């Protein structure tokens, strides 16, 4: 009690707020049979009641619908939101690290070289040029277009496979040393940008630009539309993987803040509690200074 009364207004936290927020945290730790707390490890089962849990699910669906409607048209975005709403797992699993396997990339290149004819038949028809070349022009033109068709299939397929290697390289492996609060979610947010920026040129080259190269006439507006479309798909790809836990974490924190269970700036409050020597911080991990103190707050 003495520690709660000492300078409790220095950062704007009242004694009643400090008791309530630390009490909620102590109860959640007790329920989960845990002694340490990480902000990025907060899970939906920490929500106080079934109403908040339903609000959490509805909010996730609405945000997913909004993102897809901004990228695609309204009805298509709504359809995709209903279709892909299941991508939000019950647990929040931040994609904190990206790992690459050069052996896997080597194996994929070998597989692509072997499967080039099949890929050519699948990806080649995306372009109008190769199809028209089969019926119009000299025999040399036909051979040239067949070779071009094969190259488009090979290069496009290779780029797509390498992009999936990148996505597969996103792992749920935890960062070994956490130096900052909520570091896992912040790293996952950075990976949204990494996945989107790498996927953007790959999608543009393999799906849009390569087929246009074999076309008779390429309008600048077609390139612009393709560039914008590839960017939208790349952003969707980034949010579908690395962005998923970020959205989940944001919605969870928002609902808990709305219910009065946590403050808006949780890291700031936990730092304040650390200064009051109610909890101690090691990197991004927090724990009460003593088990008896945790039990005391859990019983309030």
Backbone torsions as a table, in degrees:
resi	resn	phi	psi	omega
1	UNK	NA	-39.1	-179.9
2	UNK	-62.5	-41.8	-179.1
3	UNK	-66.0	-31.8	178.2
4	UNK	-70.4	-32.6	-177.0
5	UNK	-82.0	-18.9	-176.8
6	UNK	-74.4	113.0	173.1
7	UNK	52.3	38.3	-175.8
8	UNK	-68.8	-14.3	-179.6
9	UNK	-95.3	1.7	-175.7
10	UNK	-59.1	-40.0	-179.7
11	UNK	-111.8	12.5	175.7
12	UNK	87.0	12.6	179.3
13	UNK	-102.9	124.0	179.8
14	UNK	-80.7	166.7	178.3
15	UNK	-62.4	-39.9	-178.9
16	UNK	-65.8	-41.1	178.5
17	UNK	-65.2	-43.0	-179.8
18	UNK	-61.6	-43.4	178.0
19	UNK	-62.1	-45.1	-176.2
20	UNK	-65.1	-45.5	-176.6
21	UNK	-70.4	-40.7	177.5
22	UNK	-70.8	-32.9	176.4
23	UNK	-64.3	-43.4	177.5
24	UNK	-62.0	-43.7	-179.8
25	UNK	-63.4	-43.7	-179.7
26	UNK	-62.9	-38.5	179.2
27	UNK	-67.4	-40.5	179.3
28	UNK	-66.4	-38.6	177.8
29	UNK	-65.2	-39.8	179.8
30	UNK	-66.4	-42.0	179.2
31	UNK	-62.8	-38.7	179.6
32	UNK	-87.3	3.8	-178.9
33	UNK	52.3	48.6	-179.2
34	UNK	-123.3	158.8	177.1
35	UNK	-115.9	-21.7	180.0
36	UNK	-109.9	152.4	-179.1
37	UNK	-132.3	132.2	172.8
38	UNK	-122.8	134.6	-177.1
39	UNK	-59.5	-41.9	-177.0
40	UNK	-71.4	-11.8	179.4
41	UNK	-93.5	7.2	177.1
42	UNK	-63.4	137.3	-175.0
43	UNK	-125.4	158.2	-179.4
44	UNK	-59.3	-24.0	179.4
45	UNK	-69.7	-6.1	174.8
46	UNK	-79.9	-9.9	178.7
47	UNK	-63.7	146.7	-167.5
48	UNK	-74.8	-33.3	-175.3
49	UNK	-150.7	173.9	-176.7
50	UNK	-65.8	-30.6	179.5
51	UNK	-64.5	-43.4	177.7
52	UNK	-66.0	-35.2	178.8
53	UNK	-66.6	-39.3	176.5
54	UNK	-67.8	-39.7	177.3
55	UNK	-61.8	-37.4	177.8
56	UNK	-61.2	-47.0	-179.2
57	UNK	-65.2	-43.3	-179.5
58	UNK	-64.8	-40.9	-179.7
59	UNK	-64.0	-41.0	177.1
60	UNK	-61.0	-43.7	179.7
61	UNK	-63.3	-42.2	-178.6
62	UNK	-65.4	-40.7	178.9
63	UNK	-66.9	-42.8	176.9
64	UNK	-60.8	-42.9	178.6
65	UNK	-62.4	-41.8	179.9
66	UNK	-63.1	-45.6	-180.0
67	UNK	-61.4	-45.9	-177.6
68	UNK	-69.2	-34.9	178.6
69	UNK	-69.9	-30.6	176.2
70	UNK	-71.1	-33.8	-179.7
71	UNK	-81.5	-44.1	-179.5
72	UNK	-112.6	-169.8	178.1
73	UNK	-79.8	169.0	-172.2
74	UNK	-57.5	-56.3	-173.8
75	UNK	-70.0	-36.8	177.0
76	UNK	-66.5	-40.4	178.2
77	UNK	-63.6	-40.6	178.4
78	UNK	-64.4	-41.8	179.1
79	UNK	-62.9	-44.8	-179.9
80	UNK	-66.4	-35.8	179.1
81	UNK	-63.9	-42.4	177.4
82	UNK	-65.1	-39.5	-177.1
83	UNK	-69.1	-43.0	-172.3
84	UNK	-102.1	10.2	179.8
85	UNK	-64.3	-20.0	179.8
86	UNK	-72.5	-9.2	-179.6
87	UNK	-67.8	-16.3	179.0
88	UNK	-83.3	103.3	179.7
89	UNK	-67.8	163.7	177.3
90	UNK	-66.4	-34.7	178.3
91	UNK	-99.2	147.3	177.2
92	UNK	-91.3	117.6	-176.4
93	UNK	-123.3	94.9	-179.3
94	UNK	-63.2	140.0	173.3
95	UNK	-90.4	91.4	-170.2
96	UNK	-86.9	-25.7	-175.2
97	UNK	-132.7	156.7	173.3
98	UNK	-122.1	125.2	178.9
99	UNK	-120.3	142.7	178.7
100	UNK	-118.0	138.9	174.6
101	UNK	-110.3	106.4	179.9
102	UNK	-65.0	-30.1	177.2
103	UNK	-65.0	-38.7	178.5
104	UNK	-67.0	-40.0	176.9
105	UNK	-62.7	-41.5	178.0
106	UNK	-61.6	-43.4	179.5
107	UNK	-63.9	-37.5	-179.9
108	UNK	-66.7	-40.8	179.3
109	UNK	-62.3	-41.4	178.4
110	UNK	-64.0	-42.9	178.8
111	UNK	-63.4	-38.2	-179.9
112	UNK	-65.9	-38.7	178.9
113	UNK	-64.7	-36.8	179.7
114	UNK	-72.2	-37.5	-174.7
115	UNK	-95.1	12.5	-176.5
116	UNK	-54.8	-45.6	-179.3
117	UNK	-60.2	-40.3	-179.7
118	UNK	-66.8	-42.6	179.0
119	UNK	-64.6	-34.9	178.7
120	UNK	-63.2	-41.2	179.5
121	UNK	-66.9	-31.3	-177.7
122	UNK	-82.6	-48.3	-173.1
123	UNK	-90.6	-23.9	-178.4
124	UNK	-60.4	-43.2	-177.9
125	UNK	-63.1	-8.6	176.4
126	UNK	-57.9	-32.0	-178.5
127	UNK	-92.5	143.3	177.4
128	UNK	-76.5	-31.5	-176.2
129	UNK	-56.1	-53.2	-178.6
130	UNK	-60.4	-37.5	-178.9
131	UNK	-66.3	-44.4	179.7
132	UNK	-66.2	-30.8	-179.3
133	UNK	-67.7	-19.7	179.0
134	UNK	-73.8	-19.1	-175.0
135	UNK	-115.7	-20.3	-175.0
136	UNK	-122.7	141.6	172.9
137	UNK	106.9	176.9	-177.7
138	UNK	-77.2	173.7	179.1
139	UNK	-65.6	-35.4	177.3
140	UNK	-64.6	-40.7	178.1
141	UNK	-63.8	-36.6	178.8
142	UNK	-65.4	-44.8	179.4
143	UNK	-62.9	-42.4	-179.9
144	UNK	-61.1	-43.1	-178.5
145	UNK	-70.3	-33.4	176.1
146	UNK	-64.9	-41.1	177.2
147	UNK	-64.7	-43.0	178.5
148	UNK	-62.8	-40.3	177.7
149	UNK	-58.6	-46.5	179.4
150	UNK	-61.4	-43.3	-179.2
151	UNK	-65.7	-40.1	178.8
152	UNK	-61.9	-43.8	178.8
153	UNK	-63.0	-42.6	-178.4
154	UNK	-67.0	-51.1	-176.8
155	UNK	-67.0	-44.4	179.4
156	UNK	-62.5	-44.3	178.8
157	UNK	-64.8	-39.4	179.4
158	UNK	-62.8	-43.2	179.6
159	UNK	-64.0	-42.2	179.3
160	UNK	-63.4	-42.2	179.8
161	UNK	-64.7	-41.2	179.0
162	UNK	-64.9	-34.4	177.9
163	UNK	-66.1	-39.0	179.1
164	UNK	-70.2	-27.1	173.7
165	UNK	-63.5	-40.7	178.1
166	UNK	-60.9	-46.8	-178.4
167	UNK	-65.3	-40.2	178.7
168	UNK	-65.2	-26.0	179.1
169	UNK	-71.5	-15.2	173.6
170	UNK	-68.6	122.9	-177.0
171	UNK	-123.4	160.2	175.8
172	UNK	-94.0	13.6	179.6
173	UNK	-65.5	135.2	-175.7
174	UNK	-76.5	150.1	173.0
175	UNK	-68.3	131.0	-175.3
176	UNK	-66.8	-43.8	-178.4
177	UNK	-117.0	115.4	-179.9
178	UNK	-99.8	114.2	-177.0
179	UNK	-97.6	-18.3	-175.0
180	UNK	-132.0	153.7	173.1
181	UNK	-64.3	141.3	176.6
182	UNK	60.1	31.1	-175.7
183	UNK	-65.1	-35.5	-178.0
184	UNK	-62.0	-44.5	179.8
185	UNK	-68.0	-38.2	179.1
186	UNK	-64.5	-40.2	177.7
187	UNK	-67.4	-37.7	177.5
188	UNK	-63.8	-38.5	177.5
189	UNK	-64.9	-39.2	176.7
190	UNK	-62.4	-36.6	-178.5
191	UNK	-68.9	-22.9	172.7
192	UNK	-58.8	-47.6	-178.4
193	UNK	-65.6	-42.1	-178.4
194	UNK	-63.1	-49.0	-179.4
195	UNK	-62.8	-42.8	-178.3
196	UNK	-66.2	-44.0	-177.4
197	UNK	-68.3	-35.6	178.4
198	UNK	-76.8	-36.9	-179.1
199	UNK	-71.1	-31.3	-175.6
200	UNK	-57.2	-59.0	-179.9
201	UNK	-64.6	-31.9	179.4
202	UNK	-64.8	-46.2	178.9
203	UNK	-65.0	-42.0	-179.0
204	UNK	-63.3	-44.3	-177.7
205	UNK	-70.4	-44.2	-172.4
206	UNK	-79.8	-36.5	-173.7
207	UNK	-99.1	-29.7	-173.9
208	UNK	-111.6	-57.6	-171.3
209	UNK	-69.6	-45.6	-177.9
210	UNK	-60.0	-46.2	175.7
211	UNK	-62.8	-33.6	-179.3
212	UNK	-69.7	-27.7	-179.2
213	UNK	-60.4	-35.9	-177.7
214	UNK	-85.4	-3.6	179.4
215	UNK	-78.0	155.6	-178.4
216	UNK	-67.1	-50.5	-178.1
217	UNK	-125.4	127.7	179.2
218	UNK	-115.5	115.3	179.0
219	UNK	-84.2	141.2	177.6
220	UNK	-57.5	-33.6	-179.5
221	UNK	-65.8	-30.5	178.4
222	UNK	-66.3	-40.1	177.6
223	UNK	-65.2	-40.1	180.0
224	UNK	-65.0	-45.5	178.9
225	UNK	-62.2	-41.6	178.7
226	UNK	-64.1	-38.0	179.8
227	UNK	-64.9	-44.8	179.9
228	UNK	-67.5	-43.5	179.4
229	UNK	-61.8	-41.6	178.7
230	UNK	-64.7	-37.2	178.8
231	UNK	-64.9	-41.5	179.5
232	UNK	-63.8	-43.1	179.3
233	UNK	-65.1	-39.5	179.5
234	UNK	-64.1	-40.9	177.6
235	UNK	-64.2	-41.5	177.9
236	UNK	-61.8	-39.9	179.1
237	UNK	-63.9	-43.7	179.3
238	UNK	-62.9	-42.8	-179.8
239	UNK	-71.4	-31.6	-178.4
240	UNK	-66.4	-27.4	-177.8
241	UNK	-108.1	-81.7	-175.2
242	UNK	-66.9	-28.8	-176.4
243	UNK	-79.3	-17.2	-177.0
244	UNK	-58.7	-52.7	179.3
245	UNK	-66.6	-26.8	178.4
246	UNK	-66.1	-44.7	178.8
247	UNK	-64.8	-44.7	179.4
248	UNK	-59.7	-44.7	-178.6
249	UNK	-64.4	-42.3	-179.8
250	UNK	-62.4	-45.8	-178.9
251	UNK	-64.8	-41.9	179.3
252	UNK	-61.6	-46.7	179.2
253	UNK	-63.3	-39.1	-178.7
254	UNK	-63.1	-43.6	-178.9
255	UNK	-69.5	-40.6	178.2
256	UNK	-65.8	-36.7	176.5
257	UNK	-66.6	-42.1	-179.6
258	UNK	-62.3	-34.3	-179.4
259	UNK	-83.2	-4.1	178.8
260	UNK	83.8	12.3	-177.6
261	UNK	-80.1	-30.3	-179.5
262	UNK	-138.7	158.9	174.6
263	UNK	-78.5	168.9	179.2
264	UNK	-65.2	-47.9	178.3
265	UNK	-100.6	90.9	-173.2
266	UNK	-68.5	-41.9	-179.3
267	UNK	-61.9	-37.9	179.2
268	UNK	-63.6	-43.8	179.8
269	UNK	-66.7	-41.9	-179.8
270	UNK	-65.5	-32.7	174.3
271	UNK	-66.0	-39.3	176.7
272	UNK	-62.0	-44.6	179.4
273	UNK	-65.2	-30.7	176.7
274	UNK	-68.0	-41.4	177.8
275	UNK	-62.7	-35.0	178.4
276	UNK	-78.7	0.2	179.4
277	UNK	59.8	35.3	173.3
278	UNK	-90.8	-34.1	175.0
279	UNK	-133.3	166.6	175.4
280	UNK	-125.4	149.1	-175.3
281	UNK	-118.6	133.1	172.6
282	UNK	-127.5	102.2	-175.0
283	UNK	66.0	-118.0	177.7
284	UNK	-102.1	10.3	-177.9
285	UNK	-102.9	143.2	179.1
286	UNK	-127.7	147.0	173.0
287	UNK	-154.8	151.8	177.2
288	UNK	-66.4	149.0	-174.8
289	UNK	-65.7	-20.2	178.2
290	UNK	-153.4	147.7	-179.9
291	UNK	-62.1	-34.4	179.3
292	UNK	-65.3	-36.5	177.4
293	UNK	-67.2	-39.1	177.1
294	UNK	-63.2	-42.0	178.1
295	UNK	-65.1	-35.8	178.7
296	UNK	-62.1	-48.0	-179.9
297	UNK	-69.2	-33.1	179.8
298	UNK	-66.6	-25.5	-178.5
299	UNK	-89.2	-6.8	-178.1
300	UNK	-86.0	NA	NA
